[in-house]
């Protein structure tokens, strides 16, 4: 899937190459008072928002990369930049050897983009009309169109609503149709921004399974953003995290857990209704004789916790597991936010 494209630079294992990219937006500031209306019109004030700061990112051919960060971290800005919708203020962006802005005409035919909060479907026309429109406008060869349309209709279950008007589709059906539409020209790389937003568990399973199949069977390079970290952990071996526009982590999910503490959950049923004092563990809740804790397995051994519990009461049952990845990420975001707040509080006044 990562063969060189016409007019691109020589082929490389690196299909996304972002170096030293900065992007700043200016937000107009307005007060709510009527007395300031004229001043706001004649002498507006602006606030600068640094969306991306010296960002470096490389993605290899055939990778699935999860791209994560808190709200406002710069995820969507990055995806828009990689898909040619935004230009960087400084730095360089190359995708499949193309400059997404300067070589947009040749570039867009090599990528697929799906935004979970937007759609390419014509609202008052059947799904089939949007597919046919794209074939004509993008000048997709009939043989390729028929092959890819047949594939996505079967694997994404589009036949049940292919002749239905887009405005009558459920959210899950719309997302599946948008995903299929993004693939009919056989892109080499797929950018997905919140592709499972608002989907129920069955629709989500279908979309995630299809994405994994695309990568495994067609070696398609995929970059996906989501606030649902369990989705990302299912899809990707590698996760890239940004914090306030800066690269904050790049590695696999196992390393992410270990670097920020291997949090585990521990539930103990004992002969006592009172929670036990377990050094190295934090008591979360108790219900009758069942007591729940969390602990960092990289710092505290479960054998030591159980020994401590046995010294205080008769242990009847034990259950332990890793905490959900969403909780791990929430802790990381909180640490970053606390660190940023502390930096602001200690900054010298101007």
C-alpha positions as CSV (number, residue, x, y, z in Angstrom):
1,X,0.0,0.0,0.0
2,X,2.9,2.4,0.5
3,X,4.3,2.4,-3.0
4,X,5.6,5.7,-4.3
5,X,3.0,8.0,-5.7
6,X,3.4,10.2,-8.9
7,X,5.2,13.5,-8.3
8,X,6.2,12.4,-4.7
9,X,9.7,12.3,-3.4
10,X,11.5,9.0,-3.5
11,X,9.8,6.2,-1.6
12,X,10.7,5.7,2.0
13,X,9.6,3.6,5.0
14,X,8.6,6.9,6.6
15,X,5.2,7.9,5.3
16,X,4.4,10.8,7.7
17,X,7.3,13.1,8.5
18,X,6.6,16.1,10.7
19,X,9.6,18.2,11.8
20,X,9.6,21.3,14.0
21,X,6.0,22.3,13.3
22,X,4.3,25.2,15.1
23,X,0.8,26.4,14.7
24,X,-0.8,29.4,16.5
25,X,-4.4,30.6,16.3
26,X,-5.6,34.1,17.2
27,X,-8.9,34.2,19.1
28,X,-10.8,37.5,19.1
29,X,-11.7,38.5,22.7
30,X,-14.9,40.3,23.4
31,X,-16.5,41.5,26.7
32,X,-20.1,41.0,27.4
33,X,-20.9,44.6,28.2
34,X,-22.8,46.9,25.8
35,X,-20.5,49.7,26.8
36,X,-17.6,47.9,25.2
37,X,-19.3,47.2,21.9
38,X,-17.7,50.2,20.0
39,X,-14.3,49.5,21.5
40,X,-14.5,45.9,20.5
41,X,-15.3,46.9,16.9
42,X,-12.7,49.6,16.6
43,X,-9.9,48.2,18.6
44,X,-10.3,44.4,18.9
45,X,-8.1,42.4,21.2
46,X,-6.8,38.9,20.4
47,X,-5.5,36.0,22.4
48,X,-2.9,33.7,20.9
49,X,-3.5,30.0,21.2
50,X,-0.4,27.8,20.6
51,X,-2.0,24.6,19.1
52,X,1.3,22.9,18.1
53,X,4.8,23.7,19.5
54,X,8.0,22.3,17.8
55,X,6.2,19.0,17.0
56,X,8.2,16.2,15.6
57,X,6.4,13.0,14.4
58,X,7.3,10.1,12.1
59,X,5.0,7.2,11.1
60,X,6.2,4.2,9.2
61,X,4.4,2.4,6.4
62,X,1.9,-0.1,7.7
63,X,1.6,1.2,11.3
64,X,-1.5,1.9,13.2
65,X,-0.7,4.9,15.5
66,X,-3.0,6.1,18.2
67,X,-2.8,9.8,18.7
68,X,-4.1,11.1,22.0
69,X,-4.3,14.1,24.2
70,X,-6.7,16.0,26.4
71,X,-9.2,18.5,24.9
72,X,-7.3,21.3,23.2
73,X,-4.0,19.4,23.1
74,X,-3.7,19.8,19.3
75,X,-4.9,16.4,18.0
76,X,-7.4,17.7,15.4
77,X,-5.1,20.4,14.4
78,X,-2.4,17.8,13.6
79,X,-4.9,15.7,11.6
80,X,-6.0,18.7,9.6
81,X,-2.4,19.6,8.9
82,X,-1.5,16.1,7.7
83,X,-4.6,16.0,5.5
84,X,-3.9,19.4,3.9
85,X,-6.6,21.4,5.5
86,X,-4.2,23.6,7.5
87,X,-0.7,24.9,6.9
88,X,1.9,25.1,9.6
89,X,3.2,28.5,10.6
90,X,6.8,27.1,10.7
91,X,8.3,23.6,10.2
92,X,7.8,21.0,7.5
93,X,5.1,18.4,6.9
94,X,5.5,15.6,4.4
95,X,3.0,12.8,3.9
96,X,3.8,10.0,1.4
97,X,6.5,12.3,0.1
98,X,4.1,15.2,-0.6
99,X,3.7,18.6,0.8
100,X,0.0,18.4,1.7
101,X,-0.6,22.1,0.9
102,X,1.6,22.9,-2.1
103,X,0.9,19.5,-3.8
104,X,-2.7,19.1,-2.7
105,X,-4.0,18.2,-6.2
106,X,-1.9,15.0,-6.4
107,X,-1.9,14.5,-2.6
108,X,-5.6,14.1,-1.8
109,X,-6.0,11.1,-4.0
110,X,-3.5,9.2,-1.8
111,X,-5.2,9.7,1.6
112,X,-8.5,9.0,3.3
113,X,-9.9,11.2,6.1
114,X,-12.9,10.6,8.4
115,X,-13.9,13.1,11.0
116,X,-16.3,11.7,13.5
117,X,-18.2,15.0,13.9
118,X,-18.6,15.7,10.2
119,X,-19.8,13.8,7.2
120,X,-19.2,13.7,3.5
121,X,-22.6,12.2,2.8
122,X,-25.2,14.3,1.0
123,X,-27.9,14.8,3.6
124,X,-31.0,14.6,1.3
125,X,-29.7,11.9,-1.1
126,X,-29.2,8.2,-0.6
127,X,-25.8,6.9,0.4
128,X,-25.3,5.4,-3.0
129,X,-25.5,8.9,-4.6
130,X,-22.6,10.1,-2.4
131,X,-20.5,7.1,-3.5
132,X,-21.3,7.7,-7.2
133,X,-20.6,11.4,-6.8
134,X,-17.1,10.7,-5.5
135,X,-16.4,8.3,-8.3
136,X,-17.2,10.9,-10.9
137,X,-15.6,13.9,-9.2
138,X,-12.4,12.0,-8.2
139,X,-12.3,10.2,-11.6
140,X,-12.0,6.8,-9.9
141,X,-11.6,4.0,-12.6
142,X,-14.8,2.0,-12.8
143,X,-13.0,-1.3,-12.0
144,X,-11.4,0.1,-8.9
145,X,-14.7,1.7,-7.8
146,X,-16.7,-1.5,-8.2
147,X,-14.1,-3.6,-6.4
148,X,-13.7,-1.3,-3.4
149,X,-17.4,-0.5,-3.1
150,X,-18.2,-4.2,-3.1
151,X,-15.6,-4.7,-0.4
152,X,-16.8,-1.9,2.0
153,X,-20.5,-2.7,1.4
154,X,-19.9,-6.3,2.5
155,X,-17.5,-5.7,5.4
156,X,-19.2,-2.6,6.8
157,X,-22.7,-3.9,6.2
158,X,-23.8,-1.0,4.1
159,X,-26.3,-2.9,1.9
160,X,-29.1,-2.5,4.5
161,X,-29.1,1.3,4.1
162,X,-27.2,1.9,0.9
163,X,-30.3,3.3,-0.8
164,X,-31.4,5.2,2.3
165,X,-31.2,9.0,2.5
166,X,-28.3,10.1,4.7
167,X,-30.4,12.2,7.0
168,X,-32.4,9.1,8.0
169,X,-29.3,7.1,9.1
170,X,-28.4,6.3,12.7
171,X,-25.0,7.7,14.0
172,X,-23.5,4.2,13.6
173,X,-24.7,3.8,10.1
174,X,-23.5,7.2,9.1
175,X,-20.0,6.5,10.5
176,X,-19.8,3.2,8.6
177,X,-20.9,4.9,5.4
178,X,-18.3,7.7,5.8
179,X,-15.6,5.2,6.5
180,X,-16.5,3.3,3.3
181,X,-16.7,6.5,1.3
182,X,-13.2,7.4,2.5
183,X,-11.8,4.1,1.1
184,X,-13.3,3.7,-2.4
185,X,-10.3,5.4,-4.0
186,X,-7.9,3.0,-2.2
187,X,-5.9,5.5,-0.2
188,X,-2.4,4.6,1.1
189,X,-2.9,6.2,4.5
190,X,-6.1,6.7,6.5
191,X,-6.6,9.5,9.1
192,X,-9.4,8.9,11.5
193,X,-10.5,11.6,14.0
194,X,-12.9,10.2,16.6
195,X,-14.2,7.5,14.3
196,X,-16.3,5.8,17.1
197,X,-17.7,9.0,18.7
198,X,-21.2,8.2,20.0
199,X,-21.4,4.7,18.6
200,X,-23.1,1.9,20.5
201,X,-21.0,-1.2,21.4
202,X,-22.0,-3.2,18.4
203,X,-21.4,-0.5,15.9
204,X,-18.1,0.3,17.6
205,X,-17.0,-3.4,17.4
206,X,-17.8,-3.4,13.7
207,X,-15.8,-0.2,12.9
208,X,-12.8,-1.2,15.0
209,X,-12.7,-4.7,13.5
210,X,-12.8,-3.3,10.0
211,X,-10.0,-0.9,10.8
212,X,-7.8,-3.7,12.1
213,X,-8.6,-5.8,9.0
214,X,-7.6,-3.0,6.7
215,X,-4.3,-2.7,8.4
216,X,-3.6,-6.5,8.6
217,X,-4.8,-7.5,5.1
218,X,-3.9,-4.4,3.1
219,X,-1.0,-3.0,5.2
220,X,-2.8,0.4,5.2
221,X,-1.1,3.0,7.4
222,X,-3.6,4.4,9.9
223,X,-3.5,7.3,12.3
224,X,-6.5,7.4,14.7
225,X,-7.5,9.9,17.4
226,X,-10.1,9.1,20.1
227,X,-11.0,10.0,23.7
228,X,-11.9,6.4,24.2
229,X,-8.6,5.0,25.2
230,X,-9.8,1.4,25.3
231,X,-10.6,1.7,21.6
232,X,-7.0,2.9,20.9
233,X,-5.5,0.2,23.0
234,X,-7.4,-2.4,21.0
235,X,-6.3,-0.9,17.7
236,X,-2.8,0.3,18.0
237,X,0.5,-1.0,19.3
238,X,2.0,2.5,19.4
239,X,0.5,5.5,21.1
240,X,1.7,9.1,20.6
241,X,0.5,11.6,23.2
242,X,0.7,15.4,23.0
243,X,0.2,17.9,25.8
244,X,-0.6,21.5,24.9
245,X,0.8,21.0,21.5
246,X,4.0,19.3,22.5
247,X,5.0,15.7,22.1
248,X,4.8,14.2,25.6
249,X,5.0,10.4,25.0
250,X,5.8,8.1,22.1
251,X,5.8,4.3,22.7
252,X,3.6,1.2,23.1
253,X,0.8,0.9,25.7
254,X,2.8,-1.4,27.9
255,X,5.6,1.2,28.2
256,X,2.9,3.9,28.8
257,X,1.6,1.9,31.8
258,X,5.1,1.2,33.2
259,X,6.4,4.7,32.7
260,X,3.6,6.3,34.6
261,X,3.2,3.5,37.2
262,X,1.7,0.1,36.7
263,X,-1.7,0.7,38.4
264,X,-3.6,-2.4,39.6
265,X,-6.9,-2.9,41.2
266,X,-7.2,-5.2,44.2
267,X,-10.4,-6.5,45.7
268,X,-10.3,-8.5,49.0
269,X,-13.1,-10.3,50.7
270,X,-12.3,-10.8,54.4
271,X,-13.9,-11.8,57.7
272,X,-13.9,-8.1,58.7
273,X,-16.4,-5.4,57.6
274,X,-13.8,-2.7,58.4
275,X,-11.3,-1.8,55.6
276,X,-7.8,-3.1,56.2
277,X,-4.8,-0.8,56.4
278,X,-2.5,-2.0,53.5
279,X,0.8,-0.1,53.2
280,X,1.4,0.8,49.5
281,X,-2.3,0.6,48.6
282,X,-5.1,3.2,48.5
283,X,-8.5,2.2,49.8
284,X,-11.2,3.0,47.3
285,X,-14.5,1.6,48.7
286,X,-15.9,-1.1,50.9
287,X,-19.2,-3.0,50.7
288,X,-19.9,-5.3,53.6
289,X,-16.8,-7.5,53.8
290,X,-15.5,-6.7,50.3
291,X,-12.8,-4.0,50.2
292,X,-11.3,-2.4,47.0
293,X,-7.9,-0.8,46.6
294,X,-5.5,0.5,44.0
295,X,-1.8,0.1,44.0
296,X,1.3,0.6,41.8
297,X,2.6,-2.9,41.0
298,X,6.0,-1.4,40.1
299,X,6.4,-0.2,43.7
300,X,4.4,-2.6,45.8
301,X,4.2,-6.5,45.5
302,X,0.8,-8.1,45.7
303,X,2.3,-10.8,47.9
304,X,3.2,-8.1,50.5
305,X,-0.4,-6.7,50.4
306,X,-1.9,-10.1,50.9
307,X,0.5,-10.9,53.8
308,X,-0.5,-7.6,55.4
309,X,-4.2,-8.4,54.9
310,X,-3.8,-11.9,56.4
311,X,-2.2,-10.4,59.5
312,X,-5.4,-8.4,60.1
313,X,-8.2,-10.7,59.1
314,X,-9.1,-14.0,57.5
315,X,-8.9,-13.6,53.7
316,X,-11.8,-15.3,51.9
317,X,-11.3,-14.2,48.3
318,X,-8.9,-12.1,46.2
319,X,-9.3,-10.5,42.8
320,X,-6.7,-8.3,41.0
321,X,-6.4,-6.8,37.6
322,X,-4.9,-3.8,35.7
323,X,-7.0,-0.7,36.0
324,X,-8.7,0.4,32.7
325,X,-6.4,2.3,30.3
326,X,-8.9,5.2,30.5
327,X,-8.1,5.6,34.3
328,X,-4.4,5.5,33.5
329,X,-4.7,8.2,30.9
330,X,-6.9,10.3,33.2
331,X,-4.2,10.2,35.9
332,X,-1.5,11.2,33.3
333,X,-3.7,14.2,32.1
334,X,-4.2,15.2,35.7
335,X,-0.4,15.1,36.4
336,X,0.3,17.2,33.3
337,X,-2.4,19.7,34.3
338,X,-1.1,20.0,37.8
339,X,2.4,20.5,36.5
340,X,1.2,23.2,34.1
341,X,-0.7,25.0,36.9
342,X,2.3,24.8,39.2
343,X,4.5,26.4,36.5
344,X,2.0,29.2,36.0
345,X,1.8,29.8,39.8
346,X,5.6,30.0,40.2
347,X,6.2,32.2,37.1
348,X,7.5,35.6,37.9
349,X,5.0,38.4,37.6
350,X,5.5,40.9,34.7
